[in-house]
Amino acid sequence: MSALRPLIQNKMRYPMTDNPEIALSYLTAARKRHSQVEIAHYLQVDVRTIRRWETRESQPPAYVSVALQQLLPLHIVQTARGNFDFIDLFAGIGGIRAGFEAVGGRCVFTSEYDSYAQKTYAENFAGGHELAGDITQIAAEDVPDHDLLLAGFPCQPFSIAGVSKKNALGKAHGFACEAQGTLFFDVARIIAAKRPRAFLLENVKNLQSHDKGRTFDVIKRTLTEELGYHIHIKVIDGAHFVPQHRERIYIVGFREPVALDWAALDLPAKNHTLAEILHRTDGSEPVLPWDEGKYFDHAAQKVHDKYTLTHNLWLYLQNYAAKHRAKGNGFGFGLVGAGNAARTLSARYYKDGSEILINQGEDKNPRRLTPRECARLMGYPDTFRIPVSDTRAYKQFGNSVVVPVVMHIANLMQDILRSDAQKVVS
């Protein structure tokens, strides 16, 4: 534990969440591996404090969620049935899974097409099941029964023709026609076949406006009219939890009507800064054995020079921005410091890093974020392994969810998912 001591000494560095219920879920998981005395020593608190948290006489502070994750693998190992079973489609590197395991769910099936994302996923989730590949090649009957379906599905263009025209031509309509050939269709066909109690779908905010709103209309109609689910939709900005403006749409659906109140999320203020996720040069940067010094030189107390932009690239980005400013366009790089929040991290970050460049002063070119900083920017704990190249890591984190956002949604849904029967609204 000594290598991770700086994480505890700097308690407010990774304020992933201020939800005490999530902190308590990590405490429960940690107690399966460690005694109250060991945890108290690790957190540098009195053992009586641990007891009061467990009996709910008091609430753990915000930093405890992140600190306790250093005692665990990223996910909470489920040896028996969890509070609910879920499947993880278009799983990426497991950000959505992490949020639902944090509240006691058990993953029983995973599908991810990209082999590099599979590698990162497998490194961080010990599993209990093999990773399936292309979901389009998997029959619905081969998917295990589950209570909850999770899917961060890619948005592909929908080709929509009028239902009346389809009828006139004697062709099928509904989701089996309008969404045919899209990856959303694969989500819909599994929901139709397995009838889970609930689902959570995640996508970019612009899904609502794609094709003048027609794409989103098909999705909503498919989920409600064709499949018969009751849906709840909300756009959430990751900036409530991490120093990054990242708006994503979340569609929660239940087989039966339930009292899901988005207002109960109680989103914290958007006051995070990059100081929370940047490598520290004051000696407090944790030594992570799994990073093996790939990103940070602890002897010199600095980020490796390879992340600093070359003179040619920096000049190109400045000229590109100047050209577009002259035309009245807003295109250009995003130069930020420790006291700022960042733009949205994209999957193309590996190309030039232009959307988030860290200011290193007038005498030095700016630098890219390291993959470890990108992981932190998405809300992943430092226990999360990054077994792929920088290029692949940038793509993976740029495509990921903000983990604390999903944790909060999971916490909101868990009471319904844990109950034996749906709480039907009268």
Contacts in CASP RR format, 6 or more apart in sequence:
PFRMAT RR
TARGET T0000
AUTHOR 0000-0000-0000
METHOD contacts of the structure
MODEL  1
MSALRPLIQNKMRYPMTDNPEIALSYLTAARKRHSQVEIAHYLQVDVRTI
RRWETRESQPPAYVSVALQQLLPLHIVQTARGNFDFIDLFAGIGGIRAGF
EAVGGRCVFTSEYDSYAQKTYAENFAGGHELAGDITQIAAEDVPDHDLLL
AGFPCQPFSIAGVSKKNALGKAHGFACEAQGTLFFDVARIIAAKRPRAFL
LENVKNLQSHDKGRTFDVIKRTLTEELGYHIHIKVIDGAHFVPQHRERIY
IVGFREPVALDWAALDLPAKNHTLAEILHRTDGSEPVLPWDEGKYFDHAA
QKVHDKYTLTHNLWLYLQNYAAKHRAKGNGFGFGLVGAGNAARTLSARYY
KDGSEILINQGEDKNPRRLTPRECARLMGYPDTFRIPVSDTRAYKQFGNS
VVVPVVMHIANLMQDILRSDAQKVVS
1 42 0 8 1.000
1 70 0 8 1.000
1 71 0 8 1.000
3 286 0 8 1.000
3 287 0 8 1.000
3 288 0 8 1.000
3 289 0 8 1.000
4 70 0 8 1.000
4 286 0 8 1.000
4 382 0 8 1.000
5 286 0 8 1.000
6 280 0 8 1.000
6 283 0 8 1.000
6 284 0 8 1.000
6 285 0 8 1.000
6 286 0 8 1.000
7 13 0 8 1.000
7 14 0 8 1.000
7 66 0 8 1.000
7 67 0 8 1.000
7 70 0 8 1.000
7 286 0 8 1.000
7 382 0 8 1.000
8 42 0 8 1.000
8 43 0 8 1.000
8 44 0 8 1.000
8 67 0 8 1.000
9 284 0 8 1.000
10 280 0 8 1.000
10 284 0 8 1.000
11 61 0 8 1.000
11 63 0 8 1.000
11 67 0 8 1.000
12 62 0 8 1.000
12 63 0 8 1.000
12 276 0 8 1.000
13 63 0 8 1.000
13 276 0 8 1.000
14 63 0 8 1.000
14 66 0 8 1.000
14 276 0 8 1.000
14 277 0 8 1.000
14 376 0 8 1.000
14 379 0 8 1.000
14 381 0 8 1.000
14 382 0 8 1.000
15 62 0 8 1.000
15 63 0 8 1.000
15 66 0 8 1.000
15 241 0 8 1.000
15 272 0 8 1.000
15 276 0 8 1.000
16 65 0 8 1.000
16 66 0 8 1.000
16 241 0 8 1.000
16 242 0 8 1.000
16 379 0 8 1.000
16 381 0 8 1.000
16 403 0 8 1.000
16 404 0 8 1.000
16 407 0 8 1.000
17 23 0 8 1.000
17 62 0 8 1.000
17 65 0 8 1.000
17 241 0 8 1.000
17 404 0 8 1.000
17 407 0 8 1.000
17 408 0 8 1.000
18 62 0 8 1.000
18 268 0 8 1.000
19 65 0 8 1.000
19 266 0 8 1.000
19 407 0 8 1.000
19 408 0 8 1.000
19 411 0 8 1.000
20 59 0 8 1.000
20 60 0 8 1.000
21 103 0 8 1.000
21 411 0 8 1.000
22 65 0 8 1.000
22 102 0 8 1.000
22 103 0 8 1.000
22 407 0 8 1.000
22 408 0 8 1.000
22 411 0 8 1.000
23 53 0 8 1.000
23 59 0 8 1.000
23 60 0 8 1.000
23 61 0 8 1.000
23 62 0 8 1.000
23 64 0 8 1.000
23 65 0 8 1.000
23 68 0 8 1.000
24 53 0 8 1.000
24 54 0 8 1.000
24 56 0 8 1.000
24 60 0 8 1.000
25 76 0 8 1.000
25 102 0 8 1.000
25 103 0 8 1.000
25 104 0 8 1.000
26 64 0 8 1.000
26 65 0 8 1.000
26 68 0 8 1.000
26 69 0 8 1.000
26 72 0 8 1.000
26 76 0 8 1.000
26 102 0 8 1.000
27 39 0 8 1.000
27 50 0 8 1.000
27 53 0 8 1.000
27 54 0 8 1.000
27 60 0 8 1.000
27 64 0 8 1.000
27 68 0 8 1.000
29 68 0 8 1.000
29 72 0 8 1.000
29 76 0 8 1.000
30 39 0 8 1.000
30 68 0 8 1.000
30 71 0 8 1.000
30 72 0 8 1.000
31 39 0 8 1.000
31 54 0 8 1.000
33 71 0 8 1.000
33 72 0 8 1.000
34 42 0 8 1.000
34 71 0 8 1.000
36 47 0 8 1.000
36 50 0 8 1.000
36 51 0 8 1.000
36 54 0 8 1.000
37 47 0 8 1.000
39 50 0 8 1.000
39 68 0 8 1.000
39 71 0 8 1.000
40 46 0 8 1.000
40 47 0 8 1.000
40 49 0 8 1.000
40 50 0 8 1.000
42 67 0 8 1.000
42 71 0 8 1.000
43 50 0 8 1.000
43 64 0 8 1.000
43 67 0 8 1.000
43 68 0 8 1.000
49 58 0 8 1.000
52 58 0 8 1.000
53 59 0 8 1.000
53 60 0 8 1.000
53 64 0 8 1.000
66 381 0 8 1.000
69 381 0 8 1.000
69 383 0 8 1.000
70 381 0 8 1.000
70 382 0 8 1.000
70 383 0 8 1.000
72 383 0 8 1.000
73 124 0 8 1.000
73 125 0 8 1.000
73 126 0 8 1.000
73 383 0 8 1.000
74 98 0 8 1.000
74 124 0 8 1.000
74 125 0 8 1.000
74 380 0 8 1.000
74 381 0 8 1.000
74 383 0 8 1.000
74 384 0 8 1.000
75 97 0 8 1.000
75 98 0 8 1.000
75 101 0 8 1.000
75 107 0 8 1.000
75 124 0 8 1.000
75 125 0 8 1.000
75 126 0 8 1.000
75 127 0 8 1.000
76 101 0 8 1.000
76 102 0 8 1.000
76 104 0 8 1.000
77 126 0 8 1.000
78 101 0 8 1.000
78 104 0 8 1.000
78 105 0 8 1.000
78 106 0 8 1.000
78 107 0 8 1.000
81 106 0 8 1.000
82 104 0 8 1.000
82 105 0 8 1.000
82 106 0 8 1.000
83 103 0 8 1.000
83 104 0 8 1.000
83 105 0 8 1.000
83 106 0 8 1.000
83 414 0 8 1.000
83 417 0 8 1.000
83 418 0 8 1.000
84 104 0 8 1.000
84 105 0 8 1.000
84 106 0 8 1.000
84 147 0 8 1.000
84 148 0 8 1.000
84 197 0 8 1.000
84 414 0 8 1.000
84 417 0 8 1.000
84 418 0 8 1.000
85 105 0 8 1.000
85 106 0 8 1.000
85 107 0 8 1.000
85 108 0 8 1.000
85 144 0 8 1.000
85 145 0 8 1.000
85 146 0 8 1.000
85 147 0 8 1.000
85 148 0 8 1.000
86 97 0 8 1.000
86 100 0 8 1.000
86 105 0 8 1.000
86 106 0 8 1.000
86 107 0 8 1.000
86 108 0 8 1.000
86 146 0 8 1.000
86 147 0 8 1.000
86 148 0 8 1.000
86 149 0 8 1.000
86 150 0 8 1.000
87 107 0 8 1.000
87 108 0 8 1.000
87 109 0 8 1.000
87 110 0 8 1.000
87 111 0 8 1.000
87 143 0 8 1.000
87 144 0 8 1.000
87 146 0 8 1.000
87 148 0 8 1.000
87 149 0 8 1.000
87 150 0 8 1.000
87 190 0 8 1.000
87 196 0 8 1.000
88 94 0 8 1.000
88 96 0 8 1.000
88 97 0 8 1.000
88 107 0 8 1.000
88 109 0 8 1.000
88 110 0 8 1.000
88 111 0 8 1.000
88 150 0 8 1.000
89 111 0 8 1.000
89 135 0 8 1.000
89 149 0 8 1.000
89 150 0 8 1.000
89 151 0 8 1.000
89 152 0 8 1.000
89 153 0 8 1.000
89 186 0 8 1.000
89 187 0 8 1.000
89 190 0 8 1.000
90 111 0 8 1.000
90 112 0 8 1.000
90 113 0 8 1.000
90 135 0 8 1.000
90 151 0 8 1.000
90 152 0 8 1.000
90 153 0 8 1.000
90 154 0 8 1.000
90 183 0 8 1.000
91 97 0 8 1.000
91 110 0 8 1.000
91 111 0 8 1.000
91 112 0 8 1.000
91 117 0 8 1.000
91 121 0 8 1.000
91 131 0 8 1.000
92 112 0 8 1.000
92 114 0 8 1.000
92 117 0 8 1.000
92 120 0 8 1.000
92 121 0 8 1.000
92 396 0 8 1.000
92 399 0 8 1.000
92 400 0 8 1.000
93 117 0 8 1.000
93 120 0 8 1.000
93 121 0 8 1.000
93 124 0 8 1.000
93 396 0 8 1.000
93 397 0 8 1.000
93 400 0 8 1.000
94 121 0 8 1.000
94 124 0 8 1.000
94 125 0 8 1.000
94 400 0 8 1.000
95 378 0 8 1.000
95 380 0 8 1.000
95 400 0 8 1.000
95 401 0 8 1.000
95 403 0 8 1.000
95 406 0 8 1.000
96 150 0 8 1.000
96 152 0 8 1.000
96 200 0 8 1.000
96 202 0 8 1.000
96 401 0 8 1.000
96 406 0 8 1.000
97 107 0 8 1.000
97 110 0 8 1.000
97 125 0 8 1.000
97 150 0 8 1.000
98 380 0 8 1.000
98 403 0 8 1.000
98 406 0 8 1.000
98 407 0 8 1.000
99 403 0 8 1.000
99 406 0 8 1.000
99 407 0 8 1.000
99 410 0 8 1.000
100 107 0 8 1.000
100 148 0 8 1.000
100 150 0 8 1.000
100 406 0 8 1.000
100 410 0 8 1.000
101 107 0 8 1.000
102 407 0 8 1.000
102 410 0 8 1.000
102 411 0 8 1.000
103 407 0 8 1.000
103 410 0 8 1.000
103 411 0 8 1.000
103 414 0 8 1.000
104 414 0 8 1.000
105 417 0 8 1.000
107 125 0 8 1.000
107 127 0 8 1.000
107 129 0 8 1.000
108 129 0 8 1.000
108 144 0 8 1.000
108 146 0 8 1.000
109 129 0 8 1.000
109 132 0 8 1.000
109 143 0 8 1.000
109 144 0 8 1.000
109 146 0 8 1.000
110 121 0 8 1.000
110 125 0 8 1.000
110 127 0 8 1.000
110 129 0 8 1.000
110 131 0 8 1.000
110 132 0 8 1.000
111 131 0 8 1.000
111 132 0 8 1.000
111 133 0 8 1.000
111 134 0 8 1.000
111 135 0 8 1.000
111 138 0 8 1.000
112 118 0 8 1.000
112 121 0 8 1.000
112 131 0 8 1.000
112 132 0 8 1.000
112 133 0 8 1.000
113 133 0 8 1.000
113 134 0 8 1.000
113 135 0 8 1.000
116 388 0 8 1.000
116 392 0 8 1.000
116 395 0 8 1.000
116 396 0 8 1.000
117 396 0 8 1.000
118 131 0 8 1.000
118 133 0 8 1.000
119 387 0 8 1.000
119 388 0 8 1.000
120 385 0 8 1.000
120 386 0 8 1.000
120 387 0 8 1.000
120 388 0 8 1.000
120 392 0 8 1.000
120 393 0 8 1.000
120 396 0 8 1.000
121 131 0 8 1.000
122 131 0 8 1.000
123 385 0 8 1.000
123 387 0 8 1.000
124 384 0 8 1.000
124 385 0 8 1.000
132 138 0 8 1.000
135 183 0 8 1.000
135 186 0 8 1.000
135 190 0 8 1.000
136 183 0 8 1.000
136 186 0 8 1.000
140 189 0 8 1.000
140 190 0 8 1.000
140 192 0 8 1.000
140 193 0 8 1.000
140 194 0 8 1.000
141 193 0 8 1.000
143 190 0 8 1.000
143 193 0 8 1.000
143 194 0 8 1.000
145 194 0 8 1.000
146 194 0 8 1.000
146 196 0 8 1.000
147 196 0 8 1.000
147 197 0 8 1.000
147 198 0 8 1.000
147 417 0 8 1.000
148 196 0 8 1.000
148 197 0 8 1.000
148 198 0 8 1.000
148 199 0 8 1.000
148 200 0 8 1.000
148 413 0 8 1.000
148 417 0 8 1.000
149 187 0 8 1.000
149 190 0 8 1.000
149 191 0 8 1.000
149 194 0 8 1.000
149 196 0 8 1.000
149 198 0 8 1.000
149 199 0 8 1.000
149 200 0 8 1.000
150 199 0 8 1.000
150 200 0 8 1.000
151 187 0 8 1.000
151 199 0 8 1.000
151 200 0 8 1.000
151 201 0 8 1.000
151 202 0 8 1.000
152 201 0 8 1.000
152 202 0 8 1.000
152 203 0 8 1.000
152 401 0 8 1.000
153 183 0 8 1.000
153 184 0 8 1.000
153 186 0 8 1.000
153 187 0 8 1.000
153 201 0 8 1.000
153 202 0 8 1.000
153 203 0 8 1.000
154 183 0 8 1.000
155 184 0 8 1.000
155 203 0 8 1.000
155 204 0 8 1.000
155 207 0 8 1.000
155 210 0 8 1.000
155 215 0 8 1.000
156 181 0 8 1.000
156 182 0 8 1.000
156 183 0 8 1.000
156 184 0 8 1.000
157 182 0 8 1.000
157 210 0 8 1.000
157 211 0 8 1.000
157 215 0 8 1.000
158 178 0 8 1.000
158 179 0 8 1.000
158 182 0 8 1.000
158 184 0 8 1.000
158 210 0 8 1.000
158 211 0 8 1.000
158 214 0 8 1.000
158 215 0 8 1.000
158 218 0 8 1.000
159 178 0 8 1.000
160 178 0 8 1.000
160 211 0 8 1.000
160 214 0 8 1.000
160 215 0 8 1.000
160 218 0 8 1.000
161 177 0 8 1.000
161 178 0 8 1.000
162 173 0 8 1.000
163 173 0 8 1.000
163 174 0 8 1.000
166 172 0 8 1.000
166 173 0 8 1.000
166 177 0 8 1.000
167 173 0 8 1.000
171 177 0 8 1.000
174 221 0 8 1.000
174 222 0 8 1.000
174 226 0 8 1.000
175 185 0 8 1.000
175 188 0 8 1.000
175 218 0 8 1.000
175 221 0 8 1.000
175 222 0 8 1.000
175 226 0 8 1.000
175 227 0 8 1.000
176 185 0 8 1.000
178 218 0 8 1.000
178 222 0 8 1.000
179 185 0 8 1.000
179 188 0 8 1.000
179 218 0 8 1.000
179 219 0 8 1.000
179 222 0 8 1.000
184 219 0 8 1.000
184 222 0 8 1.000
187 199 0 8 1.000
187 201 0 8 1.000
188 222 0 8 1.000
188 223 0 8 1.000
188 226 0 8 1.000
188 227 0 8 1.000
191 199 0 8 1.000
191 223 0 8 1.000
191 227 0 8 1.000
191 229 0 8 1.000
192 226 0 8 1.000
192 227 0 8 1.000
195 255 0 8 1.000
196 255 0 8 1.000
197 254 0 8 1.000
197 255 0 8 1.000
197 256 0 8 1.000
197 416 0 8 1.000
197 417 0 8 1.000
197 422 0 8 1.000
198 252 0 8 1.000
198 253 0 8 1.000
198 254 0 8 1.000
198 255 0 8 1.000
198 413 0 8 1.000
198 416 0 8 1.000
198 417 0 8 1.000
199 229 0 8 1.000
199 251 0 8 1.000
199 252 0 8 1.000
199 253 0 8 1.000
200 250 0 8 1.000
200 251 0 8 1.000
200 252 0 8 1.000
200 253 0 8 1.000
200 406 0 8 1.000
200 409 0 8 1.000
200 413 0 8 1.000
201 250 0 8 1.000
201 251 0 8 1.000
202 248 0 8 1.000
202 249 0 8 1.000
202 250 0 8 1.000
202 251 0 8 1.000
202 401 0 8 1.000
202 406 0 8 1.000
203 248 0 8 1.000
203 249 0 8 1.000
203 251 0 8 1.000
204 248 0 8 1.000
204 249 0 8 1.000
205 235 0 8 1.000
205 247 0 8 1.000
205 248 0 8 1.000
205 249 0 8 1.000
207 215 0 8 1.000
207 216 0 8 1.000
207 219 0 8 1.000
207 249 0 8 1.000
208 216 0 8 1.000
208 235 0 8 1.000
208 249 0 8 1.000
209 216 0 8 1.000
210 216 0 8 1.000
219 251 0 8 1.000
220 231 0 8 1.000
223 229 0 8 1.000
223 231 0 8 1.000
223 251 0 8 1.000
223 253 0 8 1.000
224 230 0 8 1.000
224 231 0 8 1.000
228 255 0 8 1.000
229 253 0 8 1.000
229 254 0 8 1.000
229 255 0 8 1.000
230 253 0 8 1.000
230 254 0 8 1.000
230 255 0 8 1.000
230 256 0 8 1.000
230 257 0 8 1.000
230 258 0 8 1.000
231 251 0 8 1.000
231 252 0 8 1.000
231 253 0 8 1.000
232 251 0 8 1.000
232 252 0 8 1.000
232 253 0 8 1.000
232 254 0 8 1.000
232 260 0 8 1.000
232 262 0 8 1.000
233 249 0 8 1.000
233 250 0 8 1.000
233 251 0 8 1.000
233 252 0 8 1.000
234 249 0 8 1.000
234 250 0 8 1.000
234 252 0 8 1.000
234 262 0 8 1.000
235 247 0 8 1.000
235 248 0 8 1.000
235 249 0 8 1.000
235 250 0 8 1.000
236 247 0 8 1.000
236 248 0 8 1.000
236 250 0 8 1.000
236 265 0 8 1.000
236 267 0 8 1.000
236 405 0 8 1.000
236 409 0 8 1.000
237 245 0 8 1.000
237 246 0 8 1.000
237 247 0 8 1.000
237 270 0 8 1.000
238 244 0 8 1.000
238 245 0 8 1.000
238 246 0 8 1.000
238 247 0 8 1.000
238 248 0 8 1.000
238 402 0 8 1.000
238 404 0 8 1.000
238 405 0 8 1.000
239 245 0 8 1.000
239 246 0 8 1.000
239 270 0 8 1.000
239 272 0 8 1.000
239 341 0 8 1.000
240 267 0 8 1.000
240 268 0 8 1.000
240 269 0 8 1.000
240 270 0 8 1.000
240 405 0 8 1.000
241 268 0 8 1.000
241 272 0 8 1.000
241 379 0 8 1.000
241 402 0 8 1.000
241 404 0 8 1.000
241 405 0 8 1.000
241 408 0 8 1.000
242 272 0 8 1.000
242 276 0 8 1.000
242 277 0 8 1.000
242 376 0 8 1.000
242 377 0 8 1.000
242 378 0 8 1.000
242 379 0 8 1.000
242 402 0 8 1.000
242 404 0 8 1.000
243 272 0 8 1.000
243 273 0 8 1.000
243 274 0 8 1.000
243 276 0 8 1.000
243 277 0 8 1.000
243 340 0 8 1.000
243 341 0 8 1.000
243 342 0 8 1.000
243 377 0 8 1.000
244 341 0 8 1.000
244 342 0 8 1.000
244 343 0 8 1.000
244 344 0 8 1.000
244 345 0 8 1.000
244 377 0 8 1.000
244 378 0 8 1.000
244 402 0 8 1.000
245 341 0 8 1.000
245 342 0 8 1.000
245 343 0 8 1.000
245 344 0 8 1.000
246 344 0 8 1.000
246 345 0 8 1.000
246 402 0 8 1.000
247 344 0 8 1.000
248 401 0 8 1.000
248 402 0 8 1.000
248 405 0 8 1.000
250 405 0 8 1.000
250 409 0 8 1.000
252 260 0 8 1.000
252 409 0 8 1.000
252 413 0 8 1.000
254 260 0 8 1.000
254 416 0 8 1.000
254 422 0 8 1.000
255 422 0 8 1.000
256 422 0 8 1.000
256 424 0 8 1.000
257 424 0 8 1.000
257 425 0 8 1.000
258 416 0 8 1.000
258 422 0 8 1.000
258 423 0 8 1.000
258 424 0 8 1.000
258 425 0 8 1.000
259 423 0 8 1.000
259 425 0 8 1.000
260 412 0 8 1.000
260 413 0 8 1.000
260 416 0 8 1.000
261 412 0 8 1.000
262 412 0 8 1.000
264 412 0 8 1.000
265 408 0 8 1.000
265 409 0 8 1.000
265 412 0 8 1.000
267 408 0 8 1.000
270 341 0 8 1.000
272 341 0 8 1.000
273 338 0 8 1.000
273 339 0 8 1.000
273 340 0 8 1.000
273 341 0 8 1.000
274 336 0 8 1.000
274 337 0 8 1.000
274 338 0 8 1.000
274 339 0 8 1.000
274 340 0 8 1.000
274 341 0 8 1.000
274 342 0 8 1.000
274 358 0 8 1.000
275 338 0 8 1.000
275 339 0 8 1.000
276 376 0 8 1.000
277 373 0 8 1.000
277 376 0 8 1.000
277 377 0 8 1.000
278 338 0 8 1.000
278 358 0 8 1.000
278 373 0 8 1.000
279 285 0 8 1.000
279 295 0 8 1.000
279 296 0 8 1.000
279 303 0 8 1.000
279 370 0 8 1.000
279 372 0 8 1.000
279 373 0 8 1.000
281 301 0 8 1.000
281 302 0 8 1.000
282 301 0 8 1.000
283 298 0 8 1.000
283 301 0 8 1.000
285 296 0 8 1.000
285 298 0 8 1.000
285 301 0 8 1.000
286 382 0 8 1.000
287 298 0 8 1.000
288 372 0 8 1.000
288 382 0 8 1.000
290 385 0 8 1.000
290 386 0 8 1.000
291 372 0 8 1.000
291 386 0 8 1.000
294 304 0 8 1.000
294 371 0 8 1.000
294 372 0 8 1.000
295 303 0 8 1.000
295 304 0 8 1.000
295 307 0 8 1.000
295 370 0 8 1.000
295 371 0 8 1.000
295 372 0 8 1.000
295 373 0 8 1.000
296 302 0 8 1.000
296 303 0 8 1.000
296 304 0 8 1.000
296 370 0 8 1.000
296 372 0 8 1.000
297 303 0 8 1.000
297 304 0 8 1.000
303 367 0 8 1.000
303 370 0 8 1.000
304 370 0 8 1.000
307 367 0 8 1.000
307 368 0 8 1.000
307 369 0 8 1.000
307 370 0 8 1.000
308 360 0 8 1.000
308 364 0 8 1.000
308 365 0 8 1.000
308 366 0 8 1.000
308 367 0 8 1.000
309 317 0 8 1.000
309 352 0 8 1.000
309 357 0 8 1.000
309 365 0 8 1.000
309 366 0 8 1.000
309 367 0 8 1.000
309 368 0 8 1.000
310 365 0 8 1.000
311 365 0 8 1.000
313 352 0 8 1.000
314 365 0 8 1.000
314 366 0 8 1.000
317 332 0 8 1.000
317 333 0 8 1.000
317 352 0 8 1.000
317 354 0 8 1.000
317 357 0 8 1.000
318 333 0 8 1.000
320 331 0 8 1.000
320 332 0 8 1.000
320 333 0 8 1.000
321 331 0 8 1.000
321 332 0 8 1.000
321 333 0 8 1.000
324 330 0 8 1.000
324 331 0 8 1.000
324 332 0 8 1.000
332 354 0 8 1.000
333 353 0 8 1.000
333 354 0 8 1.000
333 355 0 8 1.000
333 357 0 8 1.000
334 343 0 8 1.000
334 354 0 8 1.000
334 355 0 8 1.000
334 356 0 8 1.000
334 357 0 8 1.000
335 357 0 8 1.000
335 359 0 8 1.000
335 366 0 8 1.000
336 342 0 8 1.000
336 356 0 8 1.000
336 357 0 8 1.000
336 358 0 8 1.000
336 359 0 8 1.000
337 358 0 8 1.000
337 359 0 8 1.000
342 355 0 8 1.000
342 356 0 8 1.000
342 377 0 8 1.000
343 355 0 8 1.000
343 356 0 8 1.000
344 355 0 8 1.000
345 355 0 8 1.000
345 356 0 8 1.000
345 369 0 8 1.000
345 374 0 8 1.000
345 377 0 8 1.000
345 378 0 8 1.000
345 397 0 8 1.000
345 398 0 8 1.000
346 355 0 8 1.000
346 398 0 8 1.000
347 394 0 8 1.000
347 395 0 8 1.000
347 398 0 8 1.000
347 399 0 8 1.000
349 355 0 8 1.000
349 356 0 8 1.000
349 368 0 8 1.000
349 369 0 8 1.000
349 374 0 8 1.000
349 394 0 8 1.000
349 395 0 8 1.000
349 397 0 8 1.000
349 398 0 8 1.000
350 390 0 8 1.000
350 391 0 8 1.000
350 394 0 8 1.000
350 395 0 8 1.000
353 368 0 8 1.000
353 369 0 8 1.000
356 368 0 8 1.000
356 369 0 8 1.000
357 366 0 8 1.000
357 367 0 8 1.000
357 368 0 8 1.000
358 366 0 8 1.000
358 367 0 8 1.000
358 368 0 8 1.000
358 369 0 8 1.000
359 366 0 8 1.000
360 366 0 8 1.000
360 367 0 8 1.000
369 377 0 8 1.000
370 390 0 8 1.000
371 386 0 8 1.000
371 390 0 8 1.000
371 393 0 8 1.000
371 394 0 8 1.000
371 397 0 8 1.000
372 382 0 8 1.000
372 386 0 8 1.000
374 393 0 8 1.000
374 394 0 8 1.000
374 397 0 8 1.000
374 398 0 8 1.000
375 382 0 8 1.000
375 384 0 8 1.000
375 386 0 8 1.000
375 393 0 8 1.000
375 397 0 8 1.000
376 382 0 8 1.000
377 397 0 8 1.000
378 397 0 8 1.000
378 398 0 8 1.000
378 400 0 8 1.000
378 401 0 8 1.000
378 402 0 8 1.000
378 403 0 8 1.000
379 402 0 8 1.000
379 403 0 8 1.000
379 404 0 8 1.000
380 397 0 8 1.000
380 400 0 8 1.000
380 403 0 8 1.000
386 393 0 8 1.000
388 396 0 8 1.000
415 423 0 8 1.000
416 422 0 8 1.000
416 423 0 8 1.000
END
